[in-house]
Amino acid sequence: VYNTFPWLGKWFSNRKRIQNSVIANKNQMTELIGGLQETLNPQMCRGFVDSFLVRKQSLEESGNMNSHYHKENLLITVGNLFAAGTDTTGTTLRWGLLLMAKYPKIQDQVQEELSRVIGSRQVRVEDRKNLPYTDAVIHEIQRLANIVPMSLPHKTSQDVTFQGYFIKKDETEWESPHTFNSAHFLDKDGKFVKRDAFMPFSAGRRVCLGESLARMELFLFFTSLLQHFRFTPPPGVTEDKLDLTPAVGFTLYPSVHKLCAVCCV
């Protein structure tokens, strides 16, 4: 919001705190990159930063000193990976665990499917196609949580046809738009159904570059957690008291709450 409307900055009571946090993050990432650069071995790539640095080194050795592979670009890209790739995935997982604690019957069905299909072995990405109910629950978590409100919401008040595209009235896209309902992504036979109205990563030219990575991360982290733990409200708190009202920030994240993770292995 500040980048779009910088004149709003003077009204931010915690502007200095935000600026200090940005500087601290930048310093931390600079230290991280510096440590990796000092121990760089072109023959043994440890991850993204190594790949970037090796490419940068190769271009400079060939005389190309004006490429996109420079320190500032590396720093910004690493920052994007932390902000866009870590915060969003972590926030979605927090919503997922809160929703599982609030709706224990849904958690039961997820764990039953995991136990029946996977057993005790480690979950793999290719298992997704054999876990339709779990996949539907993950999609419903993303749909209901709607964690990135910074993209301006658009919806139609009635069915319209625009430049050859038929756009349905918004509220009719989902059978129960304001409630957690995994059936939104299941057919009558319990098979997973992809819905065109599901766009947590946006679409078209503005689609999230990290969609495939985020989908893989969410699936592996969520299933691994549910495979080993049962999530419940703390003693003295009922499921009804778990508040789904979001706290507003750069993303919509759950309000502060406590959960119990009970080992089920």
HELIX and SHEET records of a PDB file:
HELIX    1   1 PRO A    6  TRP A   11  5                                   6    
HELIX    2   2 ARG A   15  GLU A   38  1                                  24    
HELIX    3   3 PHE A   48  GLU A   61  1                                  14    
HELIX    4   4 LYS A   71  ASN A   80  1                                  10    
HELIX    5   5 LEU A   81  ASP A   87  3                                   7    
HELIX    6   6 THR A   88  LYS A  102  1                                  15    
HELIX    7   7 PRO A  104  VAL A  117  1                                  14    
HELIX    8   8 VAL A  125  ASN A  130  5                                   6    
HELIX    9   9 PRO A  132  ALA A  145  1                                  14    
HELIX   10  10 ASP A  170  GLU A  173  5                                   4    
HELIX   11  11 SER A  182  PHE A  185  5                                   4    
HELIX   12  12 GLY A  204  ARG A  206  5                                   3    
HELIX   13  13 GLU A  211  HIS A  228  1                                  18    
HELIX   14  14 GLU A  239  LYS A  241  5                                   3    
SHEET    1   A 2 VAL A 160  PHE A 162  0                                        
SHEET    2   A 2 TYR A 165  ILE A 167 -1                                        
SHEET    1   B 2 PHE A 229  THR A 232  0                                        
SHEET    2   B 2 CYS A 260  CYS A 263 -1                                        
SHEET    1   C 2 PRO A 246  VAL A 248  0                                        
SHEET    2   C 2 LEU A 252  PRO A 254 -1                                        
END                                                                             
